[in-house]
Amino acid sequence: MATVKELGAAIASHPQKVTAVFLGFDLWFDVLATGKVGAKMFKKGGIPATEDEPEGVVKIPLPVVGRDIVICVDITLPPDGFRIAP
């Protein structure tokens, strides 16, 4: 069973910059419960939004760890499974 600690090690050792992680439900729940998940605003195209976006630009908050690694739930994975996306 993968743990939050093992997920962190896998992210740290990934050869490319990680932009998103897809987590099985139980692991996603465990990550959210760590208190280390923040929110970052993104705009269309999955581009991080800045504070000086023009009026009318739609922005949505997504859960992130670190500076900008998006945390996604993937119910097709085993409850403790994960997949890292560069």
ChimeraX attribute file (.defattr): number of C-alpha atoms within 10 A of each C-alpha:
attribute: neighborCount
match mode: 1-to-1
recipient: residues
	/A:1	8
	/A:2	13
	/A:3	15
	/A:4	15
	/A:5	10
	/A:6	11
	/A:7	20
	/A:8	12
	/A:9	11
	/A:10	14
	/A:11	21
	/A:12	12
	/A:13	10
	/A:14	13
	/A:15	9
	/A:16	11
	/A:17	12
	/A:18	15
	/A:19	15
	/A:20	18
	/A:21	21
	/A:22	20
	/A:23	26
	/A:24	20
	/A:25	20
	/A:26	17
	/A:27	22
	/A:28	22
	/A:29	14
	/A:30	14
	/A:31	20
	/A:32	17
	/A:33	10
	/A:34	9
	/A:35	9
	/A:36	10
	/A:37	18
	/A:38	16
	/A:39	15
	/A:40	19
	/A:41	18
	/A:42	16
	/A:43	15
	/A:44	11
	/A:45	6
	/A:46	10
	/A:47	10
	/A:48	15
	/A:49	17
	/A:50	12
	/A:51	6
	/A:52	6
	/A:53	11
	/A:54	8
	/A:55	6
	/A:56	6
	/A:57	10
	/A:58	12
	/A:59	17
	/A:60	14
	/A:61	13
	/A:62	17
	/A:63	15
	/A:64	21
	/A:65	18
	/A:66	9
	/A:67	11
	/A:68	17
	/A:69	21
	/A:70	20
	/A:71	22
	/A:72	18
	/A:73	17
	/A:74	17
	/A:75	14
	/A:76	11
	/A:77	14
	/A:78	14
	/A:79	18
	/A:80	18
	/A:81	20
	/A:82	22
	/A:83	15
	/A:84	17
	/A:85	15
	/A:86	12
